[in-house]
Amino acid sequence: MAKKLIRRFLPTRLYNLLRQSVRRRRQARRRLAPKISEAEFREILVSKLGVTRGRAVFVHSSMDWMNLDFPAHRVLLTLREAVGTDGAVLFPCTHILDDPRGYYASGGVFDAGRTPTVSGLIPELARRQTDAVRSLHPTHSVVGLGKHAHELVCDHTRSVRPFGPDSPYFRILDLDGVIIGLGVSTEFLTFLHCVEDVMEERFPVRTYDDEILEARVRDSDGCEHIARTLVHARGTRRRNAPRYMNLHVAPAICGDLQIGGVPFFSATARSLLARMEELANRGVTIYSCHSFLDRIR
C-alpha cells in the first residue's frame, strides 16, 4: 500500500531515483551476506525448488541478485546435472526490451541463431550451447536444453497467442514441469500469462491489443518466415504477481522464498494453471488495476 501511495504522489523521476537507491542498498547488504556455495546451490535446487531428474524446468534468473561464490556457467551446468539426461531446462530468451511493434516496424529481423537475448546472463549462456534449441517466437522466444527441448519449443509460432497450448510455457505441463526463480521473485513468472491464452475470451480481463503483429524471423538454417503474434496491451504492466500469490495461491503450488537474503521461487505448472483458471472464473487475476483494461463480459 505504501509503495502505491509513494508512486502515486512522487514525480516519476524522483520515484525512479528512490527506487534505484533502495535497490543499491539491498545489493550492498546482499554482498555482505555469506555467499552461496555450489554445493548449497545444488541443495536449494533439489530440496527447496523441486528440481529433480527427468523434469522440465523453466528457469527465470538474475546473476546480479544470487550472491554466489561460483560463476554463471557453473549455474547452467548444475541445472543440467540436476535434471539429468532425461530432463530439460528452458529459459526465456526474448531479444526485445521495448515495444516490439517499433522493433519490427524499423526493419528488425529476429535471427534465432544469432540474436542475443536481453533476458540475462544465464539464458545467454544457454543460447550459446551447441545443443541449444530456440523457438522462433518474435516477442517471447524460449531457449531449451536437453532431451525434450525440441518438442517443447518447435511449435511456438503456430498460435498467435504467445503463451498458448503450442508454447513451451504451456508444454512443460506434459513433463510435470516446474518453474523456478533464481535471484528473482514471482514478479518475473511469465507462466502466469498461460491462463489468459488458455481461456482466451473467457478470461475476465482483455490483455491484448486487437492488432496482430507480423514479424520477420530467421531460423537456424537462415530461412526467413513471417511470424504472427498478439502483443500485450500497455495496461497489463499494472499487475502484482507476488501479492496475487500470497493472497490466493498455496505455497505448495507456488511460493516466494528468501534464502540468505536471495529471492527464489518455485511453482508446479499443472497445479498453478488449474488454480489460476479457478480464480479467473471468479474474476481474480494478477492485474491490480482493471481501469486500464477493457473487461470481456
C-alpha positions in Angstrom: 0.0 0.0 0.0 2.8 2.4 1.0 4.6 1.7 -2.3 1.4 2.5 -4.3 1.0 5.8 -2.4 4.6 6.8 -3.0 4.4 6.0 -6.7 1.1 7.9 -7.0 2.3 11.2 -5.4 6.0 11.4 -6.3 7.2 12.7 -9.7 8.3 9.8 -11.9 11.9 10.9 -12.0 12.1 11.2 -8.2 10.3 7.8 -7.7 12.8 6.1 -10.1 15.8 7.7 -8.2 14.3 6.5 -4.9 13.8 3.0 -6.3 17.4 2.9 -7.6 18.7 3.9 -4.1 16.7 1.2 -2.4 18.0 -1.4 -4.9 21.6 -0.3 -4.3 21.2 -0.6 -0.6 19.7 -4.1 -0.9 22.6 -5.2 -3.2 25.1 -3.8 -0.7 23.5 -5.8 2.1 23.5 -8.9 0.0 27.2 -8.6 -0.9 28.0 -8.5 2.8 26.0 -11.7 3.4 27.7 -15.1 3.2 27.9 -16.3 -0.4 26.0 -19.4 -1.6 28.4 -22.2 -2.5 27.9 -24.6 -5.4 27.0 -27.4 -3.0 24.5 -25.2 -1.2 23.0 -24.1 -4.6 22.6 -27.7 -5.7 20.8 -28.5 -2.4 18.5 -25.5 -2.9 17.5 -26.7 -6.4 16.6 -30.1 -5.2 15.2 -29.6 -1.7 13.6 -26.1 -1.9 12.8 -25.7 -5.6 11.7 -29.2 -6.7 14.3 -29.6 -9.5 14.5 -33.4 -10.0 15.8 -35.8 -12.6 13.7 -36.2 -15.7 11.7 -33.0 -15.2 11.2 -30.0 -17.5 12.4 -26.9 -15.6 11.6 -23.4 -16.7 14.2 -21.0 -15.2 13.9 -17.3 -14.5 17.2 -15.8 -13.2 19.3 -12.9 -12.2 23.0 -13.4 -11.6 23.3 -10.0 -10.0 20.9 -11.0 -7.2 22.0 -14.5 -6.5 25.2 -13.8 -4.4 27.0 -16.9 -5.5 30.7 -17.8 -4.9 30.9 -19.5 -8.3 30.5 -18.4 -12.0 27.4 -18.4 -14.2 28.5 -21.2 -16.4 28.5 -23.5 -13.3 24.9 -22.5 -12.6 23.9 -23.7 -16.0 25.9 -26.9 -15.6 24.4 -27.6 -12.2 20.9 -27.2 -13.6 21.6 -29.6 -16.4 23.1 -32.1 -13.9 20.0 -31.8 -11.7 17.5 -32.7 -14.4 19.8 -35.4 -15.9 19.8 -36.7 -19.4 16.0 -37.3 -19.4 15.1 -33.8 -18.4 15.1 -30.4 -20.0 16.0 -26.9 -18.9 14.3 -23.9 -20.5 14.9 -20.1 -20.2 13.1 -17.0 -21.5 15.2 -15.7 -24.4 13.5 -12.6 -25.7 15.6 -10.1 -27.6 13.3 -7.0 -27.2 13.2 -4.7 -24.1 10.7 -2.1 -25.5 7.7 -2.1 -27.9 8.0 -5.0 -30.3 6.0 -3.1 -32.9 8.6 -0.4 -33.1 11.4 -3.0 -33.4 9.8 -4.8 -36.4 8.5 -1.6 -38.0 12.0 -0.3 -38.2 13.1 -3.4 -40.2 14.3 -5.6 -37.4 14.6 -9.3 -38.1 14.8 -11.9 -35.3 17.6 -14.3 -36.1 17.0 -17.2 -33.7 20.6 -18.5 -34.2 22.4 -15.2 -33.8 20.3 -12.5 -32.0 21.4 -12.2 -28.3 18.8 -12.3 -25.6 18.2 -9.5 -23.1 16.8 -12.0 -20.5 20.1 -12.2 -18.6 23.5 -13.8 -18.5 22.4 -17.4 -17.8 19.8 -17.5 -20.7 22.5 -16.0 -23.0 25.0 -18.8 -21.9 22.2 -21.3 -22.6 21.6 -19.8 -26.1 25.3 -20.3 -26.9 25.3 -24.0 -26.1 25.9 -26.3 -29.1 22.8 -28.3 -28.4 20.5 -25.3 -27.7 17.1 -25.1 -29.4 15.5 -21.7 -29.6 11.9 -21.0 -30.5 11.1 -18.6 -33.4 8.5 -16.6 -31.5 9.1 -12.9 -32.3 8.4 -11.4 -28.9 8.7 -14.3 -26.3 11.4 -16.6 -27.6 12.4 -19.5 -25.4 15.7 -21.5 -25.4 15.8 -25.1 -24.4 18.5 -27.6 -23.5 18.1 -31.4 -23.0 16.2 -34.4 -24.3 12.8 -32.8 -24.7 13.9 -29.3 -25.8 12.9 -29.6 -29.4 9.4 -30.9 -28.8 8.9 -28.2 -26.2 9.8 -25.2 -28.4 9.3 -26.3 -32.0 5.7 -25.1 -32.5 5.9 -21.9 -30.6 4.8 -19.8 -33.6 1.7 -21.9 -34.5 -0.6 -19.8 -32.4 -0.9 -16.0 -32.3 -1.1 -16.3 -28.5 2.5 -16.4 -27.2 1.6 -18.5 -24.0 -1.0 -20.8 -25.5 -1.0 -24.6 -25.8 1.7 -24.7 -28.5 4.1 -22.6 -26.5 6.9 -24.1 -24.3 5.5 -22.2 -21.4 2.4 -24.5 -21.6 4.0 -27.7 -22.9 6.1 -28.2 -19.8 2.8 -29.4 -18.2 3.2 -32.7 -20.2 6.5 -33.3 -18.4 5.3 -32.4 -14.9 7.1 -29.1 -15.3 8.3 -26.8 -12.6 9.0 -23.1 -13.0 11.7 -21.7 -10.7 13.2 -18.3 -9.9 16.9 -17.8 -9.1 17.6 -14.4 -7.7 14.1 -13.2 -8.7 10.6 -13.3 -7.3 7.3 -14.3 -8.9 7.1 -10.8 -10.3 9.0 -12.4 -13.2 6.9 -15.5 -13.6 5.8 -15.4 -17.2 3.8 -18.6 -16.9 1.1 -16.5 -15.3 0.1 -15.5 -18.8 -0.8 -19.0 -19.8 -4.2 -18.8 -18.1 -5.0 -15.8 -20.4 -4.1 -17.7 -23.5 -5.8 -21.0 -22.5 -9.1 -19.3 -21.5 -8.9 -16.7 -24.3 -12.3 -14.8 -24.4 -13.3 -16.4 -21.1 -10.5 -14.6 -19.3 -12.1 -11.7 -17.3 -9.6 -9.1 -18.5 -8.8 -8.0 -22.0 -5.0 -8.3 -22.1 -4.0 -8.0 -25.8 -4.3 -5.3 -28.4 -6.5 -6.1 -31.3 -3.9 -5.8 -34.0 -1.8 -8.9 -34.8 1.9 -8.2 -35.2 3.5 -9.7 -38.3 7.3 -10.1 -37.8 10.2 -11.3 -39.9 12.1 -14.2 -38.2 15.0 -16.2 -39.4 15.5 -19.9 -38.4 18.8 -21.7 -37.7 19.1 -22.6 -41.4 19.0 -19.0 -42.5 15.4 -19.2 -43.9 13.1 -16.3 -43.3 9.5 -16.6 -42.2 6.7 -14.3 -41.2 5.5 -15.0 -37.6 2.2 -13.6 -36.3 1.5 -12.8 -32.7 -0.7 -10.8 -30.4 1.0 -8.1 -28.3 0.1 -7.3 -24.7 -1.7 -4.0 -24.1 0.4 -1.5 -22.1 -2.1 -1.5 -19.3 -1.1 -5.1 -18.4 2.1 -3.8 -16.9 0.0 -2.8 -13.9 0.0 -6.1 -12.1 1.1 -7.6 -8.8 2.0 -11.2 -9.1 3.6 -11.6 -5.6 0.5 -10.2 -3.9 -1.7 -12.5 -6.0 0.3 -15.5 -4.9 0.3 -14.5 -1.3 -3.4 -14.0 -1.2 -4.7 -16.7 -3.5 -2.2 -19.5 -4.1 -1.0 -22.1 -1.6 2.8 -22.1 -1.1 2.8 -25.8 -2.1 1.7 -24.8 -5.6 3.7 -21.6 -6.0 5.6 -19.6 -3.4 8.3 -16.9 -3.0 11.1 -17.6 -0.5 14.3 -15.9 0.7 17.5 -17.9 1.3 20.4 -15.9 2.7 18.7 -12.7 1.6 18.4 -14.0 -2.0 14.9 -14.3 -3.6 13.8 -17.6 -5.1 10.5 -19.1 -6.1 9.1 -22.4 -7.3 5.9 -23.3 -9.0 4.3 -26.6 -10.1 3.0 -25.8 -13.5 0.0 -28.1 -13.7 -1.4 -27.2 -10.3 -0.7 -23.5 -10.7 -2.6 -23.3 -14.1 -5.6 -25.2 -12.5 -5.7 -22.7 -9.6 -5.4 -19.7 -11.9 -8.3 -20.9 -14.0 -10.4 -21.3 -10.9 -9.5 -17.8 -9.7 -10.1 -16.3 -13.2 -13.6 -17.8 -13.3 -14.2 -15.8 -10.1 -12.8 -12.6 -11.6 -9.5 -12.8 -9.7 -6.3 -12.1 -11.8 -2.8 -10.7 -11.4 -3.9 -7.4 -12.8 -4.2 -4.8 -10.0 -5.8 -2.0 -11.9 -8.6 -3.1 -14.3 -9.4 0.5 -15.1 -6.6 0.4 -17.7 -8.0 -2.6 -19.4 -11.3 -3.4 -21.0 -13.4 -6.2 -19.4 -14.6 -9.1 -21.7 -18.0 -9.9 -20.4 
